[in-house]
Amino acid sequence: MRGAGRHPWAGREGRSGEVTSLRTSREPLRKRPRVVIFVTSPITVASFVMPIAKAFMARGWSVDIVSAPGEGLDRTAEELGATAHALPLHRGVAPLAMLKAFISGTKLVRRMRPDLVLAATPVAGLLGVVAGRTAKTDAKILHLAWGLRSESLKPPFKQMVGRLETLTAALADMTLANSGSLSRAITSSTWRPLSVSVLGEGSSHGVDLGKFRFIPQRRNSQPVIGFVGRIRRDKGIIELLEAIELLDQRGLSFEAKLVGSLEEVDLASRIEATPRTSHTAFASDVPAVMADLDVLCLPTWREGFPNVVLEAGASGRPVVTTTATGAVDAVVEGDTGLLVQPRDPHALADALEQLLRSPELRATMGESGRRRVEEHFDQEVVCHRLVDFAEQLCGVESPR
């Protein structure tokens, strides 16, 4: 059984207990531990998986990355020296494609015989966990829960997706939620006992503090409210646009900038009709985007742990977000930002107005946000903590 007994990279002890040699010329080289990482989108590979894969590789692991085909998958794998595997994965409902991906994923795990299957995001999380079980290898299966899709759905889809989320957690050897509130939401959604934990203060992959640098608040210019992320209803876009209209009616001076892919195209006309508001479809330089904002607003309905909030904090920007699962963990109320109830544009407008009217409050909260990220969410620390946990779960030690 993997993990039992002495680890293969350990030296051999003599009679007195000292290590006499690490490996003789007759002993075969031990294979490096291997992890297969499943995620749905190639965009997620580039943004979320890269620092995690880099941490595993820095510790001597071989890394295979599985996602839908795309430039993000190929570019990330090439940059890291990892192996890319493209499967027909879709965020939406695509039963035939899912079946093909499941068969291919199972064959892949059986062929690779990894020490660890790491499965994240809703679709790839389920597929990776089930493929890992079906392959019948000795691999440990670690499910990374980065949110509950069911929380923003209506019946009967809410119940259907919720059961699949529970199944994913139940089939894994362990589920790591990236926030405390998400962990509680997972365990409270079923009577079934589930192995769910949170590492440190949470977060999927932390923040690169060298990339996101502290930028002092501007005091003599028109403040800018920013949204950075996927443009869709369950991110609270409608509530944000309504709050912007309320702020405009109150006579406040400000701009609003929405940055991110438009995933629900009918929102385009709604954005165009909102005063003081502009939309940029894509920004490769997120630190520059943060530098151009004075307040980040994420009026989301659900999250796992929104990394964009940490990136704003690292940049010295206060945040207005909601008490929704995951989002509530990302802000210290009254210290690094303000929290409001989801789907409440009036409360959202009030919180934004408080920050728009006070450059001093924005500066104080921005400084607190930076300190919090430095103390708890440094990317290298967060990702290597995950590798530590994985090695303990698998019963292996890094060869480096």
C-alpha positions in Angstrom: 0.0 0.0 0.0 1.4 3.4 -1.0 2.6 5.4 2.0 3.2 2.4 4.3 6.7 1.8 5.7 9.8 3.7 5.0 9.9 6.3 2.3 11.9 5.3 -0.8 14.0 8.5 -0.8 15.1 8.0 2.8 18.7 6.8 3.5 19.3 3.4 5.2 20.3 3.3 8.8 23.2 1.4 10.2 23.2 -0.4 13.5 23.8 2.8 15.4 20.9 4.5 13.6 23.0 6.8 11.4 22.4 7.1 7.7 25.1 5.0 6.0 24.2 5.7 2.3 21.5 7.2 0.2 21.7 4.8 -2.8 24.2 2.3 -4.0 25.1 2.0 -7.7 23.1 -1.2 -7.8 19.9 0.4 -6.6 17.5 1.7 -9.3 16.7 5.4 -9.4 13.4 6.0 -7.7 10.7 7.6 -9.8 9.6 11.1 -9.0 6.1 11.4 -7.4 3.5 12.3 -10.0 0.4 14.5 -9.8 -2.4 14.8 -12.4 -4.3 18.1 -12.1 -7.8 18.3 -13.6 -9.5 21.7 -14.2 -12.1 22.6 -16.8 -10.9 25.8 -18.5 -7.5 26.6 -20.0 -7.9 30.1 -18.6 -8.0 28.5 -15.1 -4.8 26.7 -16.0 -3.0 29.9 -16.7 -4.3 31.8 -13.7 -4.9 29.3 -10.9 -3.0 26.1 -11.8 0.3 27.6 -12.8 1.5 28.6 -9.3 0.3 25.3 -7.9 2.0 23.2 -10.6 5.2 25.3 -10.1 5.2 24.5 -6.4 4.9 20.8 -7.0 7.6 20.9 -9.7 9.9 22.9 -7.4 9.6 20.0 -4.9 10.5 17.4 -7.5 7.1 16.2 -8.7 6.2 15.3 -12.2 3.1 17.3 -13.3 0.4 16.5 -15.8 -2.3 19.1 -16.5 -5.7 18.2 -17.9 -8.2 20.7 -19.2 -10.2 21.7 -22.2 -8.0 22.6 -25.2 -6.7 26.1 -25.4 -3.7 28.4 -25.5 -3.7 28.7 -21.7 -3.1 25.0 -21.3 -0.4 24.7 -24.0 1.4 27.9 -23.0 1.4 27.0 -19.2 2.6 23.4 -19.8 5.4 24.6 -22.1 6.5 27.3 -19.7 6.6 24.9 -16.7 7.9 21.8 -18.5 4.7 20.0 -17.5 2.7 17.6 -19.7 -0.6 18.9 -21.2 -3.6 16.7 -21.9 -6.7 18.3 -23.7 -10.1 16.7 -23.0 -13.5 17.8 -24.3 -14.6 19.6 -21.1 -17.3 22.2 -21.0 -18.7 24.4 -18.2 -22.2 23.9 -19.4 -24.3 20.8 -19.8 -22.8 18.5 -22.5 -23.4 14.8 -21.6 -21.8 13.3 -24.7 -18.6 15.4 -24.3 -18.5 14.6 -20.6 -18.7 10.9 -21.3 -15.9 11.1 -23.8 -13.8 13.1 -21.3 -14.5 10.7 -18.5 -13.4 7.7 -20.6 -10.2 9.5 -21.7 -9.6 10.8 -18.2 -9.8 7.3 -16.7 -7.5 5.9 -19.3 -5.0 8.7 -18.6 -5.0 8.1 -14.9 -4.6 4.4 -15.4 -1.7 5.0 -17.8 0.1 7.6 -15.7 -0.4 5.8 -12.4 0.1 9.0 -10.4 0.6 9.3 -6.7 -2.0 12.0 -6.6 -5.1 13.1 -8.6 -5.8 16.8 -7.9 -9.3 17.7 -9.2 -10.7 21.3 -9.1 -13.6 23.4 -10.5 -17.1 21.9 -10.7 -17.0 19.9 -14.0 -13.4 18.8 -13.9 -13.6 18.2 -10.1 -16.3 15.6 -10.6 -14.6 14.1 -13.7 -11.2 13.9 -12.1 -12.5 12.3 -8.9 -14.6 9.7 -10.7 -11.9 9.0 -13.2 -9.4 8.6 -10.4 -11.7 6.1 -8.6 -12.6 4.2 -11.8 -9.0 3.8 -12.9 -8.4 1.6 -9.8 -4.8 2.8 -9.1 -3.2 3.5 -5.7 -3.5 7.3 -6.4 -4.8 9.4 -3.6 -7.6 11.7 -4.8 -7.7 15.3 -3.5 -10.6 17.5 -4.5 -10.0 21.2 -4.4 -13.4 22.9 -3.8 -13.3 26.5 -5.2 -17.0 27.2 -4.9 -20.5 25.7 -5.1 -22.2 26.2 -8.4 -25.5 25.1 -6.9 -25.7 28.1 -4.7 -26.7 30.4 -7.5 -29.1 28.0 -9.3 -32.8 27.6 -9.0 -34.8 24.4 -8.5 -34.6 21.7 -9.8 -31.1 22.4 -11.1 -30.0 23.5 -7.6 -30.8 20.1 -6.1 -29.3 18.2 -9.1 -26.0 20.1 -9.1 -25.9 20.0 -5.3 -26.0 16.2 -5.3 -23.2 16.1 -7.8 -21.1 18.4 -5.7 -21.7 16.2 -2.7 -20.8 13.1 -4.7 -17.6 14.7 -5.7 -16.6 15.4 -2.1 -17.7 11.9 -1.0 -15.6 10.1 -3.6 -12.4 12.0 -2.9 -10.0 11.0 -0.1 -10.1 14.6 1.0 -11.7 17.8 0.0 -9.8 21.1 0.6 -12.2 24.1 0.5 -10.5 27.4 -0.1 -12.5 29.2 2.6 -14.0 28.5 6.0 -17.5 29.5 4.9 -17.3 27.2 1.8 -16.2 24.3 4.1 -19.2 24.9 6.3 -21.5 25.1 3.3 -20.3 21.8 1.9 -20.6 19.9 5.1 -24.0 21.4 6.0 -25.5 20.5 2.6 -25.7 16.7 3.4 -26.1 14.3 6.2 -23.2 12.3 4.8 -20.0 12.7 6.8 -17.4 14.3 4.5 -13.7 14.9 4.9 -13.4 18.6 4.3 -10.6 20.9 5.5 -9.1 24.4 4.9 -5.4 25.1 4.8 -4.3 28.2 6.7 -6.7 31.1 6.1 -7.8 29.7 2.8 -7.3 30.9 -0.8 -6.8 28.7 -3.9 -3.3 29.9 -4.8 -2.6 33.2 -2.9 -1.1 36.3 -4.4 2.2 37.0 -6.1 3.4 39.9 -3.9 6.2 40.7 -6.3 3.7 41.2 -9.1 0.9 43.0 -7.1 2.7 45.8 -5.4 1.3 48.3 -2.9 0.2 51.6 -4.6 -0.8 54.5 -2.5 -4.3 55.9 -2.9 -4.8 58.9 -5.2 -6.4 61.8 -3.3 -6.9 64.6 -5.8 -8.5 62.8 -8.7 -12.0 61.5 -9.5 -12.3 58.1 -7.8 -12.8 54.9 -9.9 -15.0 52.0 -8.9 -13.8 48.8 -10.5 -15.1 45.3 -11.2 -12.6 42.7 -12.4 -13.9 39.2 -13.4 -16.4 37.4 -15.5 -19.3 39.5 -16.5 -22.4 37.5 -15.5 -25.4 37.8 -13.3 -24.2 35.6 -10.4 -21.2 38.0 -10.0 -23.8 40.6 -9.0 -23.4 42.7 -12.2 -27.0 43.8 -12.3 -26.9 45.0 -8.7 -23.6 46.8 -9.4 -25.1 48.7 -12.4 -28.2 49.6 -10.3 -25.9 50.8 -7.5 -24.0 52.9 -10.0 -27.2 54.5 -11.1 -28.1 55.3 -7.5 -24.7 56.9 -6.9 -25.1 59.0 -10.1 -28.6 60.1 -8.9 -27.0 61.2 -5.6 -24.6 63.5 -7.5 -21.3 61.8 -6.6 -18.3 62.3 -8.8 -16.8 58.9 -9.9 -16.1 56.5 -12.8 -17.0 52.9 -13.0 -14.8 50.4 -15.0 -15.8 46.8 -15.6 -13.0 44.5 -16.8 -13.6 41.0 -17.9 -15.1 38.7 -20.4 -18.8 39.2 -21.2 -20.3 35.7 -20.6 -23.9 36.8 -20.8 -24.1 38.9 -24.0 -27.5 40.4 -23.2 -25.7 42.4 -20.4 -23.9 44.5 -23.0 -26.8 46.8 -23.7 -27.4 47.1 -19.9 -23.8 48.2 -19.3 -23.9 50.7 -22.2 -27.1 52.3 -20.8 -25.5 52.8 -17.3 -24.0 56.2 -16.7 -20.3 56.7 -15.9 -19.6 53.1 -16.8 -17.2 51.6 -19.3 -16.3 47.9 -20.1 -13.0 46.4 -21.2 -13.3 42.8 -22.4 -9.8 41.6 -21.4 -6.8 42.8 -19.5 -3.6 40.9 -19.4 -2.0 43.2 -16.9 -4.2 42.9 -13.8 -1.8 44.8 -11.5 -2.1 47.8 -13.9 -5.9 47.5 -13.7 -5.7 47.6 -9.9 -3.5 50.6 -10.0 -6.1 52.4 -12.0 -8.9 51.8 -9.4 -9.7 53.3 -6.1 -12.3 50.8 -4.9 -12.8 47.2 -6.0 -16.4 46.1 -6.0 -17.4 42.4 -6.2 -21.2 42.1 -5.4 -21.1 38.3 -6.0 -23.8 35.8 -5.1 -21.4 33.0 -4.5 -17.6 32.3 -4.4 -15.1 29.9 -3.1 -12.6 32.5 -2.1 -12.3 35.4 -4.6 -8.6 35.9 -5.4 -9.4 39.2 -7.0 -10.2 40.6 -3.6 -6.8 39.6 -2.3 -5.1 41.1 -5.4 -6.9 44.4 -4.7 -5.8 44.2 -1.1 -2.2 43.6 -2.1 -2.4 46.6 -4.4 -3.7 48.8 -1.5 -7.3 49.0 -2.7 -10.3 48.6 -0.3 -13.0 46.2 -1.3 -16.8 46.2 -1.2 -18.1 42.7 -1.5 -20.9 40.6 -0.1 -21.6 38.2 2.8 -22.0 35.3 0.3 -20.2 32.1 0.8 -16.5 32.6 0.1 -16.7 36.4 -0.3 -17.3 36.9 3.4 -13.9 35.3 4.2 -12.0 37.6 1.8 -12.7 40.9 3.6 -12.3 41.9 7.3 -15.4 44.1 7.7 -14.5 47.7 8.5 -10.8 47.0 8.3 -9.9 45.9 4.7 -13.3 46.7 3.2 -17.1 46.6 3.6 -19.6 43.8 3.4 -23.2 44.0 2.3 -25.9 41.4 1.7 -26.0 39.9 -1.8 -28.6 41.2 -4.3 -29.1 44.5 -2.4 -28.2 47.4 -4.7 -29.2 50.0 -2.2 -26.9 48.6 0.5 -24.2 48.3 -2.2 -24.6 52.0 -3.2 -24.4 53.0 0.5 -21.1 51.2 1.1 -19.6 52.5 -2.1 -20.7 56.0 -1.2 -19.0 55.8 2.1 -15.6 55.0 0.4 -16.1 57.4 -2.4 -16.6 60.3 0.0 -13.5 59.5 2.1 -10.0 59.2 0.6 -8.7 58.8 4.1 -10.9 55.7 4.7 -9.8 54.3 1.3 -6.2 54.7 2.2 -6.5 53.2 5.7 -8.4 50.1 4.4 -6.0 49.7 1.5 -3.0 49.6 3.9 -4.8 47.1 6.1 -5.6 45.0 3.0 -1.9 44.9 2.0 -0.8 43.8 5.5 -3.4 41.0 5.6 -2.3 39.6 2.3 1.4 39.7 3.3 0.6 37.9 6.6 -1.7 35.2 5.2 -1.8 34.9 1.5 1.7 35.0 0.0 1.5 32.8 -3.1 4.6 30.8 -2.4 3.5 30.0 1.1 0.0 29.1 0.1 1.0 26.8 -2.7 3.8 25.0 -0.8 1.4 24.5 2.1 -0.8 22.6 -0.4 2.2 20.5 -1.5 3.0 19.7 2.1 -0.6 18.5 2.6 -0.5 16.4 -0.6 2.8 14.7 0.4 1.3 13.9 3.8 -1.8 12.5 2.2 0.1 10.4 -0.2 2.8 9.3 2.2 5.7 10.6 0.2 8.5 13.1 0.6 9.8 15.5 -1.9 12.9 14.3 -3.6 14.1 17.9 -3.3 
